[in-house]
Amino acid sequence: MSRRRLPVLAGAAVLALLSGCKEPPGSALFPLESGRRWTYRLTSEWENDTRERETIVLSNEGRDGTLESGSAWRRHSDSGIDYWLRSDDTGIYRVATKTELDDAPRPDEKPRYVLKMPLAAGTRWQTTTTTYLLRRNSEFPPEIRHGHPSIPVNWTIEALEQSVETPAGRFEHCVRVRGDALVKLFADPVNGFRDMPLTTLEWYCPGVGLVRVERREPANSTFLTGGTMTMELMEWQ
């Protein structure tokens, strides 16, 4: 998402968004149609009291037929990455990516779900992640992600009917998704190797999409530095 490199629903309108019309249920929580645009503030804070802040802009570029597997919705990040996604009764999932260094889109080996159906608390799926914040204090390169590019992460729809405050405003009837992963790293000579938790919380709201992300990668180690990352919606259209 970054340059380094979301009970019965109340209200007839919300219910229609999530379960009816022409698009599959998850589409209201992760809009794919052309012309949509989101601006996020990304704040990273490390345990050594350093902080970085940047702005990320995502935009929907419409249906794209360049993939060998057929058409998909293309989403562009101003960091230079394009994502191809599809939506059906199983959920919203990514099928390919392309960076500025790639000659062509790279297909995912299997669908990489963003939101999986049914849209209910307890729905689970698995993808992979890497570390965004964990760093070694005295080795080069310091970023852990170079040696651990593909870490299994277990996702769960944790709650429905959530309210979320962001700089873009307050959103209601949102879905909170939680991702949990572990990466085994050498913490220090006393503790040796230890499982480091990587925890992600994402909030998706009807008609808007992803509005907030919280990522926690604590280290609590003399050899490593961890931190937290927050992505908040600033504006959207």
N, C-alpha and C positions, 0 to 999 in steps of 0.2 A: 503494500500500500504506500510505501514511502519511497523516497529517492534512494535510500539504502536498501536499499534492498539488494453481521454486523446483525381454560374455562371459556366461555363463549365471549367473543368480542362484542363490545357494546356498540349500538348504533347501526341502523340499517345501511348507511353509506359505507361504513367501514366493513361490514359483513359482505356487501356487494363487491368491494374492492378485493377482498381476500378469497372469495369463493365463487364469484360468478363471472359473467361477461365472457369476452373472447380469450383473454389471457389466462394462463394457469395461475393457481392461487398465489405463489410466491412472487409474481411479477409486481404486485403492488408494493411489496417491501424491498424490491430491488429493481427499479424501473430500468428498462432497456431501450425504450423508444428513442429515436433520433432527436437531437436538439436539447437534451437534458444536460445540465452542467452543475457541478458541485465544487465549492472552494472550502478547503479544510485548513485549520491551523494545527500543525504537528509540533508538539513540545516533548523533547527528550531530556530527562534529568538522571544524572548518574550519582552513585553513592559517594563519589569524591567531590560533590557539590558543584559540578560543572553542568551547564545547561545549553541546549541548542534549540532554536525555533525556526521553523520554515513554513511556507505555504504550499499546499498541493492543490492542483486543479484537475478534476476528472471530467471528461465529457463523453457523451454517447454519440457515436458517428454513424449509427444506422446499421442496416443489414449489409453483410459483406459476403460475397460468394467466392472469395479467393481460396478458402480451405478445400483440400481434397475431399474431406468428409461432408462437404455441403455448406450451406450458408449458416452464419451465426451473427450475433449482434456484437459489434466492435466497440470497445470502450478504450479511450485514450487518456493516458496520464501525461501531464506536462513534464514529468521526469524522463520521458522518452520511451515509455513502455506501452504497448497495446495488448489488450486482452480480448479474446473472443469467447462469448458466453451463449448458452442456450437455455431455454425455459420450457419445461413440460410438466406433466403430472407428477414427476418424481422430484422436482425442485428446480432451483437455479444452479447451473454449474458451468465452470470454465472448461474450454476444450483446447485452447492454444494461447500462446503468448509470443511476443516479439519485442526484442530490445533494439536499440539503435545499432548494435553490433551484428544483429542477425540479418541474413539475406532474405529469409522468408519466415513466416510464423512457425513456431515449434509446437507440434501437437502434444497435448498431455497424454500420457500412457493410458489413463482412464479418466472419466469425468471427475473433475475436482469441484465438489459441491461448495457453494456459498451458503445456501439454505436448502435443507432437504425436507421433503414432505414425509409424513403429515405435519402440518403446522400445529404442533401440540407440544406441551412440556414433556420432556423425556425423549424426544426424537434424537437419534444419535447418528453420527457418521465420522469418518476419518479422512484426513488429508496429511500433508507434510508441511513443516515450517522450518525456519532456521532461526538463529538468534539475531536480534536487532541491537541489543544493548550490551550484552556480556563481553568483557574485554579482559585480556591478560595484562597484568601490570608491568611485566618486564620482558615480553617476547614480541617478535615482529613476524608477521603482522599481528597487532593486538586483538583484532576482531575474531571472535570464536567462529563466526559463520563461515569463514574460509575453510575450516576443517570439518564443519558439520552442516553441510548445505541441505540435508533432507532428514528432518527429525519427525517421527510420527506424532500427530496431534489428534486427540479425541475431542470431537465437538458435541455439544448437547444444547438443544433448545431448553434453556433454563427457566424462563418465565414469559408469560404473555401479559398484556394489559399494563405495560410499564410506562411511566412518565419520565421524560428526559429533558434536562435543561442544557442548552448549548448557546453559544453566542448568536446563532441564527434564530433562537427562540425556544419556546417550550413545545414539546411534541408529546402526544397522547397515543394510547393503544399500541405501544411499541413492543417488539419482541426482543428479549435479551438472550444472546447466545454466548456460551462459555466454551473456551478451548483450553485443554490441559495437555502439557507435554513435559517430558523429562529429558535432560541431556547429562550424560555422565562426564564430569570434568575433574581434573586434578585440582583440589581446593587448596591444599597446603601440606607440608610434610607430616603434620600431626594427624590430620583427618584423611589424607590420601585422596583417592577418587570418591566423589560424592555425586548423587543425583541432584541436579539443579532444576527447580521447577520453572516452567515457562507458562504463564497464565494470561489468557486473553479474554476480555469481555467486549462484546459488540452489541450495539442497539440499532435495530432496523425499524423504521416507522412508515405507516401506510402513506403512499403517494409521494414519499420523499426518498426513502432508501436508508442507507447507512448514515447515521447522524453522530455517532460517538464510538471510539475505540479506546480501551485501556489495556496496555500491555505491561506486565510485571515480570522482570527477570532479576530477582535478588541473587546476590553472590554470597555475602557474609563470609568472606574469605580474604586472607592476606595476599593471595596470589591473583585474585580476580576482582574486577569491579562490575557490579550490576547496576540496574536502574529501572526506571519506569518511562513509558511513552504514552502520551495521550493525543488522540486525534479528534478534533471537534469541528463540527460543521459551522462555517462562518456565513455562507450564503448559498443559495441554490435557485435553480430555475427549471 
